[in-house]
């Protein structure tokens, strides 16, 4: 997932990340007691800017450290609870920035064991107090707090019903989050609600265009306006030249225009930026095959299969190329592998039948032809009769 402002969070200096770490410590402490304004995604402030609230968090953070050191000699149970919390919460503090969220309260189940242990100790001590008013007050406050937690839990659980409700909650809290709009748009697109998907992707791009949002909108535009899709893909790689998916889709659209030389360049650029992207090798191989460079195409198909050996489409396409090259035995190997992965692949049966026919192994050719017909391939009776002669 790419973004022009927060791709690798390289814009955040160590000095900034220290303030984020102290703020997050206080944030998670507060949320353990008052779990309000919860969300699946809390974005970094624009460009990783340290805000006043992050600076102010230094004061309560120092208070936590003081409590930790004070309790080391005077209250070992308190020290244990605080230390447990601080050690287990450390990976979530963003002192070493990762991901796109400044904090993620949904990962705090383990760290909160330390804090709730401290709360349990406090409640136990107050309930055992000899002062009855204090005991009753403790029971009342604890009861109200647990009821509040139950209500908040019920409320938050509804946000996780599906991706629409999840990202809508994020948008309600962060209406300028381009990532949230894009994510909800992808959910709408998956459901086939293209109008809503386009609206959200447009909003995301209006807030701040970044590589993936432009790529995703390009996919939606391809169906009705390929020129507009191409513009989005080009804009995507202007923002992030390493975004391999956009390079591949540019190549596909250029190939549809019979601009195979430029298409191949786009596929090779994608491979350069992401050598593990099997689809880039596959599309490059197909363009090379159409252009007439079978040997190089075979090499690219093989690289795609090496990266994704269970991809039936890759195996079938390499098999077809090997038929064109007269390598029938090798083609049979590919079609057999495809059939093993998908026992009802009618095209693979037919193509393997054609190979067996070329090798004069008519019994095998007839068996495969019958299987191809069984699974819906339009086999002509004349072909079957030819195999029975």
C-alpha positions as a Python dict, from the first residue, in 0.01 Angstrom:
ca = {
    (1, 'X'): (0, 0, 0),
    (2, 'X'): (146, 327, -108),
    (3, 'X'): (100, 692, -23),
    (4, 'X'): (288, 996, -137),
    (5, 'X'): (309, 1140, 213),
    (6, 'X'): (343, 840, 440),
    (7, 'X'): (477, 551, 229),
    (8, 'X'): (757, 437, 456),
    (9, 'X'): (708, 710, 718),
    (10, 'X'): (1056, 827, 622),
    (11, 'X'): (931, 1183, 667),
    (12, 'X'): (923, 1128, 1045),
    (13, 'X'): (1248, 1205, 1224),
    (14, 'X'): (1363, 1028, 1540),
    (15, 'X'): (1289, 1341, 1745),
    (16, 'X'): (931, 1339, 1619),
    (17, 'X'): (886, 967, 1679),
    (18, 'X'): (996, 1005, 2043),
    (19, 'X'): (713, 1251, 2102),
    (20, 'X'): (471, 1015, 1927),
    (21, 'X'): (592, 736, 2155),
    (22, 'X'): (530, 936, 2472),
    (23, 'X'): (191, 1049, 2343),
    (24, 'X'): (91, 692, 2259),
    (25, 'X'): (185, 571, 2607),
    (26, 'X'): (-53, 825, 2758),
    (27, 'X'): (-313, 756, 2485),
    (28, 'X'): (-325, 385, 2566),
    (29, 'X'): (-338, 454, 2942),
    (30, 'X'): (-633, 688, 2896),
    (31, 'X'): (-818, 452, 2661),
    (32, 'X'): (-790, 170, 2916),
    (33, 'X'): (-1001, 373, 3159),
    (34, 'X'): (-1216, 578, 2920),
    (35, 'X'): (-1251, 383, 2593),
    (36, 'X'): (-1418, 654, 2385),
    (37, 'X'): (-1367, 763, 2023),
    (38, 'X'): (-1241, 419, 1930),
    (39, 'X'): (-1160, 347, 1567),
    (40, 'X'): (-986, 83, 1360),
    (41, 'X'): (-755, 347, 1214),
    (42, 'X'): (-605, 659, 1370),
    (43, 'X'): (-398, 831, 1098),
    (44, 'X'): (-76, 1015, 1159),
    (45, 'X'): (-117, 1392, 1155),
    (46, 'X'): (-35, 1542, 815),
    (47, 'X'): (325, 1467, 709),
    (48, 'X'): (402, 1334, 1056),
    (49, 'X'): (370, 1676, 1218),
    (50, 'X'): (415, 1685, 1596),
    (51, 'X'): (117, 1873, 1739),
    (52, 'X'): (73, 2053, 2071),
    (53, 'X'): (-109, 1755, 2221),
    (54, 'X'): (198, 1539, 2151),
    (55, 'X'): (426, 1784, 2330),
    (56, 'X'): (189, 1811, 2626),
    (57, 'X'): (191, 1432, 2663),
    (58, 'X'): (547, 1461, 2794),
    (59, 'X'): (413, 1569, 3137),
    (60, 'X'): (191, 1265, 3212),
    (61, 'X'): (450, 1037, 3049),
    (62, 'X'): (714, 1158, 3296),
    (63, 'X'): (459, 1095, 3570),
    (64, 'X'): (430, 733, 3456),
    (65, 'X'): (808, 694, 3461),
    (66, 'X'): (825, 847, 3807),
    (67, 'X'): (559, 601, 3929),
    (68, 'X'): (757, 315, 3777),
    (69, 'X'): (1083, 407, 3950),
    (70, 'X'): (909, 495, 4276),
    (71, 'X'): (729, 163, 4289),
    (72, 'X'): (1042, -41, 4224),
    (73, 'X'): (1143, -32, 4590),
    (74, 'X'): (818, 62, 4761),
    (75, 'X'): (543, -132, 4584),
    (76, 'X'): (664, -425, 4378),
    (77, 'X'): (313, -525, 4266),
    (78, 'X'): (259, -177, 4122),
    (79, 'X'): (600, -195, 3958),
    (80, 'X'): (512, -531, 3804),
    (81, 'X'): (183, -403, 3660),
    (82, 'X'): (337, -87, 3515),
    (83, 'X'): (643, -267, 3381),
    (84, 'X'): (427, -537, 3221),
    (85, 'X'): (220, -268, 3049),
    (86, 'X'): (517, -62, 2929),
    (87, 'X'): (715, -358, 2798),
    (88, 'X'): (426, -516, 2609),
    (89, 'X'): (297, -184, 2474),
    (90, 'X'): (643, -81, 2346),
    (91, 'X'): (597, -227, 1993),
    (92, 'X'): (284, -12, 1946),
    (93, 'X'): (438, 322, 2049),
    (94, 'X'): (567, 413, 1699),
    (95, 'X'): (909, 511, 1828),
    (96, 'X'): (1019, 321, 1521),
    (97, 'X'): (737, 423, 1285),
    (98, 'X'): (562, 156, 1080),
    (99, 'X'): (227, 130, 906),
    (100, 'X'): (-7, 421, 851),
    (101, 'X'): (-174, 451, 1192),
    (102, 'X'): (-28, 653, 1478),
    (103, 'X'): (-185, 412, 1726),
    (104, 'X'): (-403, 101, 1726),
    (105, 'X'): (-598, 36, 2042),
    (106, 'X'): (-726, -297, 1912),
    (107, 'X'): (-382, -450, 1976),
    (108, 'X'): (-378, -366, 2347),
    (109, 'X'): (-535, -680, 2495),
    (110, 'X'): (-206, -816, 2629),
    (111, 'X'): (-62, -484, 2761),
    (112, 'X'): (-387, -405, 2940),
    (113, 'X'): (-343, -712, 3159),
    (114, 'X'): (-84, -514, 3353),
    (115, 'X'): (-310, -212, 3392),
    (116, 'X'): (-618, -412, 3492),
    (117, 'X'): (-404, -597, 3743),
    (118, 'X'): (-328, -258, 3903),
    (119, 'X'): (-693, -158, 3894),
    (120, 'X'): (-790, -486, 4059),
    (121, 'X'): (-534, -425, 4333),
    (122, 'X'): (-672, -76, 4392),
    (123, 'X'): (-1035, -189, 4400),
    (124, 'X'): (-949, -475, 4636),
    (125, 'X'): (-770, -238, 4874),
    (126, 'X'): (-1055, 14, 4875),
    (127, 'X'): (-1324, -249, 4926),
    (128, 'X'): (-1136, -382, 5227),
    (129, 'X'): (-1118, -36, 5378),
    (130, 'X'): (-1260, 2, 5727),
    (131, 'X'): (-1447, 312, 5610),
    (132, 'X'): (-1788, 194, 5491),
    (133, 'X'): (-1860, 505, 5279),
    (134, 'X'): (-1537, 446, 5090),
    (135, 'X'): (-1624, 79, 5034),
    (136, 'X'): (-1972, 165, 4906),
    (137, 'X'): (-1837, 442, 4687),
    (138, 'X'): (-1580, 203, 4538),
    (139, 'X'): (-1844, -59, 4462),
    (140, 'X'): (-2070, 204, 4305),
    (141, 'X'): (-1795, 356, 4091),
    (142, 'X'): (-1666, 14, 3983),
    (143, 'X'): (-2018, -98, 3892),
    (144, 'X'): (-2085, 214, 3688),
    (145, 'X'): (-1749, 184, 3515),
    (146, 'X'): (-1806, -181, 3422),
    (147, 'X'): (-2151, -93, 3290),
    (148, 'X'): (-1991, 184, 3084),
    (149, 'X'): (-1735, -64, 2948),
    (150, 'X'): (-2014, -304, 2852),
    (151, 'X'): (-2205, -32, 2667),
    (152, 'X'): (-1890, 82, 2485),
    (153, 'X'): (-1807, -275, 2393),
    (154, 'X'): (-2152, -327, 2245),
    (155, 'X'): (-2132, 1, 2056),
    (156, 'X'): (-1785, -68, 1917),
    (157, 'X'): (-1874, -423, 1813),
    (158, 'X'): (-2131, -286, 1569),
    (159, 'X'): (-1857, -91, 1390),
    (160, 'X'): (-1686, -421, 1306),
    (161, 'X'): (-1994, -564, 1134),
    (162, 'X'): (-1834, -514, 792),
    (163, 'X'): (-1583, -291, 617),
    (164, 'X'): (-1845, -28, 539),
    (165, 'X'): (-1938, 27, 904),
    (166, 'X'): (-1573, 1, 1007),
    (167, 'X'): (-1445, 268, 770),
    (168, 'X'): (-1752, 486, 814),
    (169, 'X'): (-1665, 511, 1183),
    (170, 'X'): (-1312, 615, 1091),
    (171, 'X'): (-1444, 875, 846),
    (172, 'X'): (-1677, 1014, 1112),
    (173, 'X'): (-1376, 1076, 1336),
    (174, 'X'): (-1127, 1167, 1064),
    (175, 'X'): (-1319, 1323, 773),
    (176, 'X'): (-990, 1417, 605),
    (177, 'X'): (-853, 1063, 598),
    (178, 'X'): (-795, 979, 233),
    (179, 'X'): (-701, 626, 336),
    (180, 'X'): (-1036, 563, 504),
    (181, 'X'): (-1233, 681, 200),
    (182, 'X'): (-1025, 466, -32),
    (183, 'X'): (-1065, 161, 189),
    (184, 'X'): (-1442, 202, 206),
    (185, 'X'): (-1448, 256, -169),
    (186, 'X'): (-1269, -74, -224),
    (187, 'X'): (-1531, -247, -11),
    (188, 'X'): (-1810, -94, -221),
    (189, 'X'): (-1631, -201, -540),
    (190, 'X'): (-1601, -557, -412),
    (191, 'X'): (-1977, -559, -349),
    (192, 'X'): (-2043, -427, -699),
    (193, 'X'): (-2168, -89, -578),
    (194, 'X'): (-1963, 103, -832),
    (195, 'X'): (-2129, 441, -787),
    (196, 'X'): (-2054, 447, -414),
    (197, 'X'): (-1705, 312, -480),
    (198, 'X'): (-1629, 586, -730),
    (199, 'X'): (-1763, 854, -496),
    (200, 'X'): (-1534, 741, -216),
    (201, 'X'): (-1230, 708, -441),
    (202, 'X'): (-1294, 1054, -583),
    (203, 'X'): (-1318, 1196, -231),
    (204, 'X'): (-997, 1021, -130),
    (205, 'X'): (-812, 1165, -429),
    (206, 'X'): (-958, 1512, -371),
    (207, 'X'): (-826, 1510, -14),
    (208, 'X'): (-482, 1393, -124),
    (209, 'X'): (-400, 1182, -430),
    (210, 'X'): (-169, 891, -364),
    (211, 'X'): (-51, 600, -571),
    (212, 'X'): (-294, 329, -467),
    (213, 'X'): (-608, 543, -470),
    (214, 'X'): (-534, 650, -828),
    (215, 'X'): (-459, 292, -925),
    (216, 'X'): (-785, 168, -773),
    (217, 'X'): (-988, 440, -945),
    (218, 'X'): (-815, 352, -1270),
    (219, 'X'): (-941, -5, -1238),
    (220, 'X'): (-1299, 120, -1208),
    (221, 'X'): (-1255, 359, -1502),
    (222, 'X'): (-1110, 93, -1734),
    (223, 'X'): (-1455, -48, -1806),
    (224, 'X'): (-1603, 269, -1947),
    (225, 'X'): (-1322, 518, -2001),
    (226, 'X'): (-982, 355, -2060),
    (227, 'X'): (-824, 690, -2148),
    (228, 'X'): (-919, 829, -1806),
    (229, 'X'): (-790, 508, -1646),
    (230, 'X'): (-459, 552, -1825),
    (231, 'X'): (-433, 908, -1695),
    (232, 'X'): (-488, 785, -1340),
    (233, 'X'): (-220, 518, -1380),
    (234, 'X'): (29, 772, -1515),
    (235, 'X'): (-57, 1011, -1231),
    (236, 'X'): (-4, 723, -988),
    (237, 'X'): (352, 660, -1104),
    (238, 'X'): (425, 1032, -1105),
    (239, 'X'): (355, 1025, -732),
    (240, 'X'): (530, 692, -675),
    (241, 'X'): (746, 573, -967),
    (242, 'X'): (795, 236, -795),
    (243, 'X'): (425, 146, -786),
    (244, 'X'): (449, -171, -997),
    (245, 'X'): (74, -237, -1029),
    (246, 'X'): (18, 89, -1216),
    (247, 'X'): (306, 11, -1452),
    (248, 'X'): (146, -326, -1530),
    (249, 'X'): (-197, -177, -1596),
    (250, 'X'): (-44, 89, -1820),
    (251, 'X'): (118, -193, -2014),
    (252, 'X'): (-212, -380, -2047),
    (253, 'X'): (-393, -74, -2185),
    (254, 'X'): (-109, 0, -2426),
    (255, 'X'): (-112, -360, -2545),
    (256, 'X'): (-485, -332, -2616),
    (257, 'X'): (-393, -43, -2846),
    (258, 'X'): (-136, -268, -3016),
    (259, 'X'): (146, -52, -2877),
    (260, 'X'): (344, -358, -2778),
    (261, 'X'): (690, -202, -2758),
    (262, 'X'): (572, 56, -2504),
    (263, 'X'): (366, -204, -2323),
    (264, 'X'): (668, -430, -2281),
    (265, 'X'): (867, -135, -2142),
    (266, 'X'): (596, -77, -1883),
    (267, 'X'): (595, -444, -1782),
    (268, 'X'): (974, -449, -1754),
    (269, 'X'): (964, -133, -1541),
    (270, 'X'): (717, -306, -1309),
    (271, 'X'): (949, -606, -1285),
    (272, 'X'): (1242, -376, -1207),
    (273, 'X'): (1055, -221, -915),
    (274, 'X'): (900, -546, -793),
    (275, 'X'): (1086, -859, -908),
    (276, 'X'): (835, -1077, -718),
    (277, 'X'): (529, -952, -910),
    (278, 'X'): (435, -1258, -1114),
    (279, 'X'): (161, -1083, -1312),
    (280, 'X'): (418, -842, -1455),
    (281, 'X'): (620, -1136, -1595),
    (282, 'X'): (305, -1302, -1728),
    (283, 'X'): (180, -993, -1911),
    (284, 'X'): (526, -917, -2046),
    (285, 'X'): (550, -1274, -2177),
    (286, 'X'): (212, -1247, -2349),
    (287, 'X'): (309, -917, -2516),
    (288, 'X'): (642, -1066, -2628),
    (289, 'X'): (462, -1368, -2770),
    (290, 'X'): (226, -1150, -2971),
    (291, 'X'): (522, -948, -3096),
    (292, 'X'): (685, -1269, -3213),
    (293, 'X'): (963, -1311, -2957),
    (294, 'X'): (875, -1662, -2844),
    (295, 'X'): (1202, -1753, -2673),
    (296, 'X'): (1203, -1448, -2448),
    (297, 'X'): (830, -1492, -2383),
    (298, 'X'): (895, -1851, -2271),
    (299, 'X'): (1155, -1727, -2024),
    (300, 'X'): (912, -1472, -1878),
    (301, 'X'): (631, -1729, -1851),
    (302, 'X'): (871, -1958, -1667),
    (303, 'X'): (964, -1681, -1422),
    (304, 'X'): (596, -1611, -1356),
    (305, 'X'): (535, -1981, -1288),
    (306, 'X'): (839, -2001, -1060),
    (307, 'X'): (685, -1721, -851),
    (308, 'X'): (334, -1867, -862),
    (309, 'X'): (358, -2238, -948),
    (310, 'X'): (-10, -2308, -877),
    (311, 'X'): (-144, -2051, -1120),
    (312, 'X'): (-334, -2252, -1381),
    (313, 'X'): (-355, -1961, -1627),
    (314, 'X'): (23, -1925, -1634),
    (315, 'X'): (70, -2295, -1702),
    (316, 'X'): (-188, -2300, -1983),
    (317, 'X'): (-42, -1994, -2155),
    (318, 'X'): (310, -2137, -2143),
    (319, 'X'): (176, -2463, -2279),
    (320, 'X'): (12, -2282, -2573),
    (321, 'X'): (339, -2105, -2650),
    (322, 'X'): (521, -2438, -2647),
    (323, 'X'): (265, -2578, -2893),
    (324, 'X'): (348, -2285, -3123),
    (325, 'X'): (716, -2372, -3084),
    (326, 'X'): (652, -2741, -3161),
    (327, 'X'): (747, -2851, -2809),
    (328, 'X'): (449, -3085, -2762),
    (329, 'X'): (595, -3296, -2483),
    (330, 'X'): (672, -2988, -2276),
    (331, 'X'): (330, -2847, -2352),
    (332, 'X'): (172, -3171, -2227),
    (333, 'X'): (366, -3133, -1901),
    (334, 'X'): (220, -2785, -1849),
    (335, 'X'): (-136, -2889, -1936),
    (336, 'X'): (-107, -3193, -1709),
    (337, 'X'): (5, -2969, -1422),
    (338, 'X'): (-290, -2738, -1492),
    (339, 'X'): (-534, -3031, -1490),
    (340, 'X'): (-389, -3160, -1164),
    (341, 'X'): (-460, -2819, -1009),
    (342, 'X'): (-801, -2786, -1177),
    (343, 'X'): (-942, -3128, -1278),
    (344, 'X'): (-1229, -2964, -1470),
    (345, 'X'): (-1020, -2724, -1680),
    (346, 'X'): (-1175, -2789, -2021),
    (347, 'X'): (-923, -2582, -2218),
    (348, 'X'): (-630, -2773, -2070),
    (349, 'X'): (-793, -3105, -2164),
    (350, 'X'): (-854, -2990, -2521),
    (351, 'X'): (-506, -2847, -2565),
    (352, 'X'): (-345, -3160, -2424),
    (353, 'X'): (-562, -3363, -2659),
    (354, 'X'): (-429, -3160, -2951),
    (355, 'X'): (-72, -3231, -2837),
    (356, 'X'): (-136, -3604, -2809),
    (357, 'X'): (-286, -3594, -3158),
    (358, 'X'): (31, -3432, -3291),
    (359, 'X'): (233, -3710, -3126),
    (360, 'X'): (-4, -3970, -3275),
    (361, 'X'): (-115, -4090, -2932),
    (362, 'X'): (-476, -4102, -3038),
    (363, 'X'): (-617, -4298, -2743),
    (364, 'X'): (-494, -4031, -2500),
    (365, 'X'): (-607, -3758, -2738),
    (366, 'X'): (-958, -3906, -2753),
    (367, 'X'): (-978, -3944, -2375),
    (368, 'X'): (-882, -3579, -2324),
    (369, 'X'): (-1120, -3465, -2597),
    (370, 'X'): (-1407, -3646, -2427),
    (371, 'X'): (-1316, -3488, -2093),
    (372, 'X'): (-1299, -3146, -2256),
    (373, 'X'): (-1645, -3200, -2404),
    (374, 'X'): (-1774, -3331, -2071),
    (375, 'X'): (-1670, -3006, -1899),
    (376, 'X'): (-1822, -2783, -2167),
    (377, 'X'): (-1560, -2734, -2438),
    (378, 'X'): (-1728, -2709, -2781),
    (379, 'X'): (-1565, -3015, -2939),
    (380, 'X'): (-1672, -3077, -3297),
    (381, 'X'): (-1785, -3429, -3385),
    (382, 'X'): (-1545, -3427, -3679),
    (383, 'X'): (-1251, -3393, -3441),
    (384, 'X'): (-1370, -3687, -3232),
    (385, 'X'): (-1422, -3898, -3543),
    (386, 'X'): (-1071, -3813, -3660),
    (387, 'X'): (-931, -3949, -3334),
    (388, 'X'): (-1122, -4280, -3368),
    (389, 'X'): (-991, -4366, -3712),
}
